[in-house]
Amino acid sequence: LLKRSKRDKIVLVGLMGAGKSCVGRRLATRSGLAFLDADSEIETAAGCSIPEIFARDGEEAFRAGERRVITRLLKNPEPAVIATGGGAYMNPETRAEIRRHALAVWLRAELDVLVRRTAKRDNRPLLKNSNPRQVLAELIETRYPVYAEADITVESREGPIDTTVDDVIAAL
Ligand code: S3P
């Protein structure tokens, strides 16, 4: 799968609602790779949920934990697909590390798609107590230029997940 690259991991980056976890899990199954979800790993390491980490320790502590977990996942010798939380790629050191060990795939999605997909679950502290559309629009402004540094960009449209997975595989 990763023949074009000496790197043996695929890291999915992109905003909340881009489909990183769903696409990542399916991509891993279809390509016979392990699947790792950075957000879940952070929750396991902390022993509580991401909203709880934000509420109890604050965003800065969450970002420090996120950084440690991604370093650990990238050092794991097993080839894998790794889904990251939307903010992970914004850290320059994390970004450099991802570039060294993995092929970064940006799942790009339109604002409307992100708004619809994130409305379904209430597990995102950045979208709580605010207008999700406005927050997501601001994050598009600040983060899309950085996500655009990924090795590959794939549009995450509404519809069957396998279509997006097909597009990722075709782009590798
Ligand atoms: C965040 C995205 C979330 C999670 C945390 C912060 C972000 O992950 O890491 O709530 O800063 O964009 P998902 O992108 O998987 O929702």
Residues whose N, C-alpha, C, O or C-beta is under 5 A from the ligand:
A	BS01	S3P	G14 L15 M16 G17 D39 T84 G85 G86 G87 N123 R124 P125
